[in-house]
C-alpha cells in the first residue's frame, strides 16, 4: 500500500492540502495495459495514468484523447498516478490540483 502526501512543490500555491490522499488504501489492479479508448481509435499512447479508485487506465492530457481526465470528469474519481513503465513516483489530484508523492519515498507497486 502506498500512502500519498502533497509534494513540497505541489504545483500550486503554498499550503494546499489534499484530503483525498488519505483515502487511497491499496492501489487497484489496472483494468488494462493500454488506454482502451485510444486503442479503439487505432492509437497506442504511452503516457498512461492509473485511476487510484477503480484501476481505469487512460492517456495523459498531452495525448489527443486526454482519457484519464475524461474518466475523472465522468466518474469523479479524484486521484491518478503515473502508469509509466519504470514507475514514476508521483500522483495527481484533479480536485485539489496538487501533485503527490509516496510518503515513504518508495515507488508504488
C-alpha positions in Angstrom: 0.0 0.0 0.0 1.3 3.4 -0.9 0.5 6.4 1.2 0.5 9.7 -0.8 1.3 13.2 0.5 1.3 16.5 -1.2 4.7 17.2 -2.8 6.5 20.2 -1.3 6.5 21.7 -4.8 2.9 20.5 -5.3 2.5 22.7 -8.4 0.1 25.1 -6.8 0.0 27.8 -4.2 1.8 27.1 -0.9 -0.2 25.4 1.8 -2.6 23.5 -0.4 -3.7 20.1 1.0 -5.4 17.0 -0.4 -7.8 15.1 1.8 -8.2 12.5 -1.0 -4.6 11.3 -0.5 -5.6 9.7 2.8 -8.4 7.7 1.2 -6.3 5.7 -1.3 -5.9 2.4 0.5 -4.3 -0.3 -1.7 -3.9 0.6 -5.4 -6.4 -1.2 -7.6 -5.2 -3.5 -10.3 -5.0 -1.9 -13.7 -8.0 -2.7 -15.8 -5.8 -2.9 -18.9 -2.2 -2.2 -20.0 -3.2 0.4 -22.6 -5.7 3.2 -22.9 -8.7 1.3 -24.2 -10.3 4.4 -25.6 -7.2 5.2 -27.7 -6.8 1.6 -28.7 -10.4 1.6 -30.0 -9.4 4.6 -32.2 -6.2 2.8 -33.5 -3.8 4.8 -31.4 -1.3 3.5 -28.9 -0.5 6.1 -26.2 2.5 5.6 -23.9 1.8 8.3 -21.3 -0.6 6.4 -19.2 -2.4 7.2 -15.9 -3.9 4.8 -13.4 -7.1 5.8 -11.5 -6.4 5.1 -7.9 -10.1 4.4 -7.2 -11.0 1.9 -9.8 -8.0 1.0 -11.9 -9.1 2.6 -15.1 -6.1 3.3 -17.4 -6.2 6.4 -19.5 -3.9 8.5 -21.5 -2.5 11.8 -20.2 -3.6 15.3 -21.1 -0.7 15.6 -23.5 -2.3 12.9 -25.7 -5.1 13.8 -28.1 -7.8 12.0 -26.1 -6.9 13.1 -22.6 -8.8 10.0 -21.5 -7.6 10.0 -17.9 -9.1 13.4 -17.3 -12.2 12.4 -19.2 -12.5 9.5 -16.8 -12.2 11.8 -13.8 -14.9 14.1 -15.3 -17.3 11.3 -15.8 -16.6 9.3 -12.6 -15.5 11.9 -10.1 -12.5 9.7 -9.1 -10.0 12.3 -7.8 -6.6 10.6 -8.0 -4.4 9.2 -10.7 -0.8 8.1 -10.7 1.6 7.6 -13.5 1.4 4.1 -15.0 4.6 4.5 -17.0 6.9 1.6 -17.1 9.8 2.1 -14.7 7.5 3.5 -12.1 7.5 7.3 -11.9 6.8 8.2 -8.3 4.0 10.8 -8.5 0.2 11.1 -8.4 -2.2 13.9 -9.2 -5.3 15.1 -7.5 -7.8 16.6 -10.0 -9.9 18.1 -7.3 -7.2 19.9 -5.3 -4.9 20.3 -8.3 -1.8 19.2 -6.5 1.0 16.7 -7.2 1.5 13.9 -4.6 4.5 11.8 -3.7 4.7 8.5 -1.8 5.1 9.2 1.9 7.9 6.7 2.3 9.6 7.7 -1.0 9.2 4.2 -2.5 7.7 3.7 -5.9 4.2 2.4 -6.0 3.8 -1.3 -6.7 
